[in-house]
Amino acid sequence: MFNIGGKVLCMSFIENTHSVAAASDNGSIHIFRVHYISAGKYGKCEAVRKITLDNEYAVTMEHYTTGKDSG
């Protein structure tokens, strides 16, 4: 699996993307995508993005929809 460099404080599942965001006590937020194969089978996990907060860290995350279609 992936090493995010600290203790995970919170996570959020990202709707309709097979992705998860995880925030660490070192100020990093990592977004991972799990590859969907078919019929409930999943493949490898891929790092999609890393965000680093300066001198702070997230203690909670929420997923919400903007009402806009990204596709």
PyMOL commands that set and color helices and strands:
alter all, ss='L'
color gray80, all
select strands_A, chain A and resi 8-14+19-24+28-38+41-52
alter strands_A, ss='S'
color yellow, strands_A
deselect
rebuild
show_as cartoon
